[in-house]
Amino acid sequence: MTGRPRMRSTLLPKITNRPVRAAARSAAALVACASLAVGCGVIPGATGGSGDDTITVMTWAPQDTKATNKPGMPAFAQAYARWVNAHGGLGGRKLKVITCNDHNDSVAAAKCADRAVEENAVAVVGSYSQYGDTFLPSLEGAGIPYIGGYGVTNAEFTSPLSYPVNGGQPTLLAGLGRELGRSCGPVALVRPDTIAGDELPPLLNSGLRSARHSAPDDQLADEDATSYDAQSVRALNHSATAASDKGCVVPALGDRTSTFLDSFRRARKDYPEVRTATVLGSVDQTVINATGGASTYDGSYITGWYPVASDPRWDPMKKVISEQAFGDNRIDPADAGVQTTWIAYTVFKKVVESIGDGAVTADSVRGALNEGLKVPTGGLTPTLQWKFQDVLASVGFPRLVNRAVTLQVVRDGRLVAARKGFIDVTRTLQDADLN
């Protein structure tokens, strides 16, 4: 692995403790809010008081790229707008959703943000982009809130204009480590040989350590490899060192996790007791269906942000899909991106309801969120509420308000709940050494 440039992963978030940078971003946003020329949202997306009864928002995600693609997110956002408008709108106002393809490219992501400003969007809702450092400054300058991003960048948990609905990779890895510490022998982590990949071992170890388990064996791999035969054998050798222990292998390679598991499946014939475990985003039900099902994943633990797709709490979302997007194969109710978009729009709907007959602007939307609005999500997450500094500010995540994860397991090719309810990983993350 020597001699290769250290690149930021395109699949996993860069997770660092950046209080100085976060403070600088917060100060910049507050300065912007003081400027009447910018208006901090008064001009962008003004409705109600202007006589225009249309509320404009934007949803973006990468599509048709060679890396991670989330076409279901903007597709569902448009279906949601059709459903809302067919049922009287948001408080009598028509909802207009503009979509944008960020192409997994920093320049394109910045252009999406600039377009949100130009189109007078009152918020960016339910979106995915790995370039938070690029697009958030544009949104902050215009005072446009970012509601319910996918949690793929550290900037989403530091920007004062970001309102995340899940805990991103930090909560998933900490929660997974807690479970594996209770049920596994030796643990091997296979992760990208990148700067972002370097941040994963301490997060997983924070959970393992909370269960008095030893640190994982940290194994580096190319994130763009076409085969992982050597890494599979090395991980299996480590996880099966004690004959009486059932070891676990944790591949955290983003979209290449399925490629790793193809190699792992061939190599594990001599190690039937070794299990796999990973996090949502590397594997979800759509990936399981497409890449081997039961033969590859059965017995695997997976931590997620939300209940499993078969849970009846998703029925309202599925009703929207059946009424407004039946047959649209971009929208899969089992996809975490679609689920995140549903929750983000649930938040936005609650915000508009709280504003009542007042003007719906980027300023009033942000104001409602900053004033302590509590948003129930029908049990899909704990009740959401955002504060300027939350309890994880000390470890670099001041905006991480949802610290709950679910534990799922693959049985007969289907993700099912391995434990009832949510697991709170607040203490685990507070004890993590992320510096």
C-alpha positions as CSV (number, residue, x, y, z in Angstrom):
1,M,0.0,0.0,0.0
2,T,3.1,2.3,0.0
3,G,3.7,4.9,-2.6
4,R,0.0,5.7,-3.1
5,P,-1.3,9.3,-2.6
6,R,-3.6,9.6,0.4
7,M,-7.0,10.6,-1.1
8,R,-10.3,11.4,0.6
9,S,-12.7,8.6,0.2
10,T,-15.6,9.2,-2.1
11,L,-17.7,6.7,-0.2
12,L,-17.1,7.4,3.5
13,P,-17.2,10.7,5.4
14,K,-14.1,12.5,6.7
15,I,-14.7,12.6,10.4
16,T,-12.5,14.9,12.4
17,N,-12.6,17.1,15.4
18,R,-12.6,20.6,13.9
19,P,-13.9,22.9,16.6
20,V,-11.9,25.9,15.3
21,R,-13.2,25.4,11.8
22,A,-16.7,24.9,13.1
23,A,-16.5,28.1,15.1
24,A,-15.2,30.0,12.1
25,R,-18.1,28.7,10.0
26,S,-20.6,29.7,12.7
27,A,-19.1,33.1,13.0
28,A,-19.3,33.6,9.2
29,A,-23.0,32.5,9.2
30,L,-23.8,35.0,12.0
31,V,-22.0,37.8,10.1
32,A,-24.0,36.9,7.0
33,C,-27.2,37.0,9.0
34,A,-26.4,40.6,10.2
35,S,-26.3,41.8,6.6
36,L,-29.6,43.3,5.3
37,A,-28.2,43.1,1.8
38,V,-28.0,39.3,2.1
39,G,-31.2,39.2,4.1
40,C,-30.3,35.9,5.7
41,G,-33.2,34.2,4.0
42,V,-35.7,37.1,3.9
43,I,-35.3,37.5,0.1
44,P,-34.6,33.8,-0.9
45,G,-37.8,31.8,-1.2
46,A,-40.1,34.4,0.2
47,T,-43.8,33.3,0.2
48,G,-46.9,34.3,2.0
49,G,-46.1,38.0,2.5
50,S,-45.1,38.4,-1.1
51,G,-48.4,37.1,-2.4
52,D,-46.8,34.1,-3.9
53,D,-48.4,30.9,-2.4
54,T,-45.7,28.6,-3.7
55,I,-43.0,27.2,-1.4
56,T,-39.8,26.4,-3.3
57,V,-37.2,23.9,-1.9
58,M,-34.4,21.9,-3.5
59,T,-33.3,18.3,-3.2
60,W,-30.0,17.1,-4.7
61,A,-28.1,13.8,-5.0
62,P,-25.6,12.2,-7.4
63,Q,-27.0,10.3,-10.3
64,D,-25.5,8.4,-13.3
65,T,-21.9,8.4,-11.9
66,K,-19.3,5.7,-11.4
67,A,-19.4,6.1,-7.6
68,T,-22.3,6.3,-5.2
69,N,-25.6,7.2,-6.8
70,K,-28.8,8.2,-5.0
71,P,-31.4,8.8,-7.7
72,G,-34.3,7.8,-5.4
73,M,-33.8,10.8,-3.2
74,P,-34.7,13.6,-5.7
75,A,-37.3,11.3,-7.4
76,F,-39.0,10.7,-4.0
77,A,-38.9,14.4,-3.3
78,Q,-40.8,15.2,-6.5
79,A,-43.3,12.4,-5.7
80,Y,-43.8,13.9,-2.2
81,A,-44.5,17.3,-3.7
82,R,-47.1,15.8,-6.0
83,W,-48.7,14.0,-3.1
84,V,-48.7,17.1,-0.9
85,N,-50.2,19.3,-3.6
86,A,-52.9,16.7,-4.3
87,H,-53.9,16.9,-0.7
88,G,-54.2,20.7,-0.4
89,G,-50.5,21.7,-0.2
90,L,-48.6,22.8,3.0
91,G,-51.1,25.0,4.8
92,G,-52.7,25.8,1.5
93,R,-49.5,26.6,-0.2
94,K,-48.2,24.7,-3.2
95,L,-44.9,22.9,-2.7
96,K,-42.4,23.2,-5.6
97,V,-39.3,20.8,-5.5
98,I,-36.3,21.6,-7.7
99,T,-33.8,18.8,-8.1
100,C,-30.1,18.9,-8.9
101,N,-27.5,16.3,-9.8
102,D,-24.2,16.9,-7.9
103,H,-22.4,14.3,-10.0
104,N,-20.2,13.3,-7.0
105,D,-18.2,16.4,-8.0
106,S,-17.3,19.4,-5.8
107,V,-17.9,22.0,-8.6
108,A,-21.3,20.5,-9.5
109,A,-22.2,20.4,-5.8
110,A,-21.4,24.1,-5.5
111,K,-23.5,24.8,-8.6
112,C,-26.4,23.0,-7.0
113,A,-26.1,25.3,-4.0
114,D,-25.8,28.4,-6.2
115,R,-28.9,27.3,-8.0
116,A,-30.8,26.9,-4.8
117,V,-30.0,30.6,-4.1
118,E,-31.0,31.7,-7.6
119,E,-34.3,29.8,-7.4
120,N,-35.1,31.4,-4.1
121,A,-35.3,28.1,-2.3
122,V,-36.3,28.3,1.4
123,A,-34.5,25.1,2.2
124,V,-32.5,22.2,0.8
125,V,-34.3,19.1,2.0
126,G,-33.4,15.4,2.1
127,S,-30.2,15.5,0.0
128,Y,-27.0,13.6,-0.4
129,S,-23.5,15.1,-1.2
130,Q,-20.1,14.3,0.0
131,Y,-19.0,17.9,-0.6
132,G,-20.4,19.7,2.5
133,D,-17.3,21.9,2.7
134,T,-18.0,23.1,-0.8
135,F,-21.8,23.7,-0.8
136,L,-22.5,24.7,2.8
137,P,-20.7,28.1,2.6
138,S,-23.0,29.1,-0.3
139,L,-26.1,28.1,1.7
140,E,-24.8,29.8,4.8
141,G,-24.1,33.0,2.9
142,A,-27.8,33.1,1.8
143,G,-29.1,31.8,5.1
144,I,-30.7,28.7,3.5
145,P,-31.1,25.8,5.9
146,Y,-29.9,22.3,5.0
147,I,-32.5,19.9,6.4
148,G,-31.9,16.2,6.6
149,G,-28.7,15.5,4.6
150,Y,-27.5,11.9,4.4
151,G,-24.9,12.4,7.1
152,V,-22.0,11.7,4.8
153,T,-19.8,14.6,5.7
154,N,-18.4,16.0,9.0
155,A,-19.6,19.5,7.9
156,E,-23.2,18.4,8.3
157,F,-22.6,18.0,12.0
158,T,-20.8,21.3,12.4
159,S,-22.5,23.9,10.3
160,P,-25.1,26.1,12.2
161,L,-27.4,25.9,9.1
162,S,-27.4,22.1,9.0
163,Y,-30.3,20.2,10.6
164,P,-29.4,16.5,10.3
165,V,-32.0,13.8,11.0
166,N,-29.6,10.9,11.6
167,G,-26.2,10.5,13.2
168,G,-24.2,9.6,10.0
169,Q,-21.3,7.2,10.1
170,P,-20.2,8.1,13.7
171,T,-23.3,6.6,15.3
172,L,-23.4,3.6,13.0
173,L,-19.8,2.5,13.8
174,A,-20.0,3.2,17.5
175,G,-23.3,1.2,17.7
176,L,-21.8,-1.7,15.7
177,G,-18.7,-1.8,17.9
178,R,-20.9,-2.1,21.0
179,E,-22.8,-5.1,19.7
180,L,-19.8,-6.9,18.3
181,G,-18.0,-6.4,21.6
182,R,-20.7,-8.5,23.2
183,S,-21.0,-11.2,20.6
184,C,-17.8,-11.6,18.7
185,G,-14.3,-12.9,19.2
186,P,-11.5,-11.2,17.3
187,V,-12.7,-8.3,15.0
188,A,-11.1,-7.3,11.8
189,L,-11.9,-4.0,10.1
190,V,-11.3,-3.7,6.4
191,R,-11.5,-0.1,5.3
192,P,-10.2,2.3,2.6
193,D,-6.6,3.3,2.6
194,T,-7.7,7.0,2.6
195,I,-7.7,10.0,5.0
196,A,-11.4,9.4,5.6
197,G,-10.8,5.7,6.2
198,D,-8.3,6.6,8.9
199,E,-11.1,8.0,11.0
200,L,-13.1,4.7,11.1
201,P,-11.0,2.6,13.5
202,P,-11.4,4.9,16.5
203,L,-15.2,5.1,16.0
204,L,-15.6,1.3,15.8
205,N,-13.1,0.9,18.7
206,S,-15.1,3.3,20.9
207,G,-18.0,0.8,20.7
208,L,-15.8,-2.3,21.2
209,R,-14.0,-0.6,24.2
210,S,-17.4,0.1,25.8
211,A,-18.0,-3.6,25.9
212,R,-14.4,-4.3,27.2
213,H,-13.3,-5.8,23.9
214,S,-9.9,-5.4,22.3
215,A,-9.4,-3.0,19.4
216,P,-10.1,-4.2,15.9
217,D,-7.3,-5.4,13.6
218,D,-7.1,-2.4,11.2
219,Q,-6.6,-3.6,7.6
220,L,-6.3,-1.2,4.7
221,A,-7.6,-1.8,1.2
222,D,-7.9,0.0,-2.1
223,E,-11.4,1.4,-2.3
224,D,-11.5,1.0,-6.1
225,A,-10.3,-2.6,-6.2
226,T,-12.0,-5.2,-8.4
227,S,-11.1,-8.1,-6.1
228,Y,-10.3,-8.4,-2.4
229,D,-9.1,-12.0,-2.2
230,A,-5.9,-11.2,-0.2
231,Q,-7.8,-9.0,2.2
232,S,-10.5,-11.6,2.8
233,V,-7.9,-14.3,3.7
234,R,-6.0,-11.9,6.0
235,A,-9.2,-10.8,7.8
236,L,-10.4,-14.4,8.2
237,N,-7.0,-15.5,9.6
238,H,-7.2,-12.8,12.2
239,S,-10.9,-13.5,13.1
240,A,-10.4,-17.2,13.5
241,T,-7.2,-17.2,15.6
242,A,-9.0,-18.6,18.7
243,A,-10.8,-21.8,17.9
244,S,-13.5,-21.3,20.6
245,D,-14.2,-17.7,19.5
246,K,-16.6,-16.7,16.7
247,G,-14.8,-13.8,15.1
248,C,-16.3,-11.0,13.0
249,V,-15.1,-9.2,9.9
250,V,-16.3,-5.6,9.3
251,P,-16.0,-4.4,5.7
252,A,-16.5,-0.6,5.5
253,L,-15.7,0.0,1.9
254,G,-18.9,1.9,0.8
255,D,-20.1,0.7,-2.6
256,R,-17.1,-1.7,-2.8
257,T,-18.4,-3.6,0.2
258,S,-20.3,-5.9,-2.1
259,T,-17.1,-6.6,-4.1
260,F,-15.3,-7.5,-0.9
261,L,-18.1,-9.8,0.2
262,D,-17.9,-11.7,-3.2
263,S,-14.2,-12.4,-2.4
264,F,-15.0,-13.1,1.3
265,R,-17.7,-15.7,0.4
266,R,-15.2,-17.7,-1.6
267,A,-12.6,-17.6,1.1
268,R,-14.7,-18.3,4.1
269,K,-15.3,-22.0,3.3
270,D,-12.8,-23.1,5.9
271,Y,-14.0,-20.6,8.5
272,P,-17.8,-21.2,8.8
273,E,-18.0,-19.6,12.3
274,V,-16.7,-16.2,11.2
275,R,-19.5,-13.7,10.6
276,T,-19.6,-10.4,8.8
277,A,-21.0,-7.1,10.1
278,T,-21.2,-3.6,8.5
279,V,-23.2,-0.4,8.5
280,L,-26.1,0.9,6.6
281,G,-24.8,2.8,3.5
282,S,-22.3,0.0,2.8
283,V,-25.1,-2.6,2.7
284,D,-28.8,-2.2,2.7
285,Q,-31.7,-4.3,1.5
286,T,-31.3,-3.1,-2.1
287,V,-27.7,-4.2,-2.1
288,I,-28.5,-7.5,-0.5
289,N,-31.1,-8.2,-3.1
290,A,-28.7,-7.4,-5.9
291,T,-25.6,-9.2,-4.7
292,G,-26.2,-12.6,-3.4
293,G,-28.9,-12.4,-0.7
294,A,-28.8,-15.1,1.9
295,S,-25.7,-16.9,0.6
296,T,-23.5,-13.8,1.1
297,Y,-25.0,-11.9,4.0
298,D,-27.0,-14.3,6.2
299,G,-26.0,-13.8,9.9
300,S,-24.5,-10.4,9.2
301,Y,-25.1,-7.6,11.8
302,I,-25.9,-4.2,10.3
303,T,-26.4,-1.0,12.2
304,G,-28.9,1.5,10.8
305,W,-30.5,4.8,11.6
306,Y,-34.1,3.7,11.3
307,P,-36.4,0.7,11.7
308,V,-36.2,-2.1,9.1
309,A,-38.1,-1.4,5.8
310,S,-40.9,-3.9,6.7
311,D,-41.8,-2.0,9.9
312,P,-45.3,-0.6,9.7
313,R,-44.0,2.9,10.7
314,W,-43.0,3.3,7.1
315,D,-46.5,2.8,5.8
316,P,-47.2,6.6,5.4
317,M,-44.1,6.9,3.2
318,K,-45.1,3.8,1.2
319,K,-48.6,5.3,0.7
320,V,-47.0,8.4,-0.9
321,I,-44.9,6.1,-3.2
322,S,-47.9,4.0,-4.2
323,E,-50.1,7.1,-4.9
324,Q,-47.5,9.2,-6.8
325,A,-44.6,7.0,-7.9
326,F,-45.9,3.6,-8.5
327,G,-43.7,1.9,-11.0
328,D,-40.8,4.4,-10.6
329,N,-37.9,2.0,-10.1
330,R,-35.7,4.8,-8.9
331,I,-37.6,4.9,-5.6
332,D,-37.1,1.9,-3.3
333,P,-38.7,2.2,0.2
334,A,-35.9,0.0,1.5
335,D,-33.3,2.5,0.4
336,A,-31.8,4.6,3.3
337,G,-31.6,7.6,1.0
338,V,-35.4,7.5,0.3
339,Q,-36.1,7.0,4.0
340,T,-33.9,9.9,5.0
341,T,-35.7,12.1,2.4
342,W,-39.1,11.1,3.8
343,I,-38.0,12.1,7.3
344,A,-36.5,15.4,6.1
345,Y,-39.7,16.4,4.5
346,T,-41.6,15.3,7.6
347,V,-39.5,17.9,9.4
348,F,-40.1,20.5,6.8
349,K,-43.9,20.0,6.9
350,K,-43.8,20.5,10.7
351,V,-41.8,23.7,10.3
352,V,-44.3,25.1,7.8
353,E,-47.2,24.2,10.1
354,S,-45.4,26.0,13.0
355,I,-45.1,29.2,10.9
356,G,-48.8,29.2,10.3
357,D,-50.1,32.2,8.3
358,G,-46.7,33.9,8.4
359,A,-44.4,34.2,5.4
360,V,-42.4,31.0,4.7
361,T,-38.9,32.2,4.0
362,A,-35.4,30.7,4.5
363,D,-35.2,33.0,7.5
364,S,-38.5,31.9,9.1
365,V,-37.8,28.2,8.4
366,R,-34.4,28.5,10.1
367,G,-35.9,30.6,12.9
368,A,-38.5,27.9,13.7
369,L,-35.8,25.2,13.8
370,N,-33.5,27.4,16.0
371,E,-36.2,28.2,18.5
372,G,-36.4,24.6,19.7
373,L,-39.1,23.2,17.5
374,K,-39.7,19.5,18.4
375,V,-40.4,17.2,15.5
376,P,-41.9,13.8,16.1
377,T,-41.3,11.4,13.1
378,G,-43.9,8.7,13.9
379,G,-41.3,6.6,15.7
380,L,-38.8,6.4,12.9
381,T,-36.4,8.4,15.0
382,P,-36.5,9.8,18.4
383,T,-38.2,13.2,18.5
384,L,-35.9,15.7,16.7
385,Q,-34.8,19.0,18.1
386,W,-31.8,21.1,17.2
387,K,-29.7,23.3,19.4
388,F,-26.8,25.6,18.5
389,Q,-24.5,23.3,20.5
390,D,-25.6,19.7,21.3
391,V,-24.0,17.3,23.8
392,L,-21.4,16.0,21.3
393,A,-19.9,19.4,20.6
394,S,-16.8,18.4,22.7
395,V,-15.9,15.7,20.2
396,G,-16.5,17.8,17.1
397,F,-20.2,17.1,16.4
398,P,-22.2,20.1,17.7
399,R,-25.2,19.4,15.3
400,L,-25.4,15.7,15.9
401,V,-28.8,15.5,17.7
402,N,-30.0,12.0,16.7
403,R,-27.6,9.6,18.5
404,A,-29.8,6.5,18.2
405,V,-29.2,3.5,15.9
406,T,-31.0,0.3,15.2
407,L,-29.4,-3.2,15.2
408,Q,-30.4,-5.4,12.3
409,V,-29.4,-8.8,11.1
410,V,-29.8,-10.6,7.7
411,R,-31.9,-13.7,7.9
412,D,-32.9,-15.7,4.8
413,G,-31.7,-12.7,2.7
414,R,-33.9,-10.1,4.5
415,L,-32.9,-7.4,7.0
416,V,-34.9,-7.9,10.2
417,A,-34.6,-6.3,13.6
418,A,-32.0,-8.0,15.8
419,R,-33.1,-6.0,18.8
420,K,-36.3,-4.0,19.6
421,G,-36.1,-0.2,19.7
422,F,-33.1,2.1,19.4
423,I,-29.6,2.0,20.9
424,D,-28.3,5.3,22.3
425,V,-24.6,5.7,21.5
426,T,-24.2,9.2,23.1
427,R,-21.9,7.9,25.9
428,T,-19.9,5.7,23.5
429,L,-19.1,8.7,21.3
430,Q,-18.3,11.0,24.2
431,D,-15.7,8.5,25.3
432,A,-14.3,8.0,21.8
433,D,-10.8,9.3,21.1
434,L,-11.3,11.0,17.8
435,N,-8.3,13.3,17.8
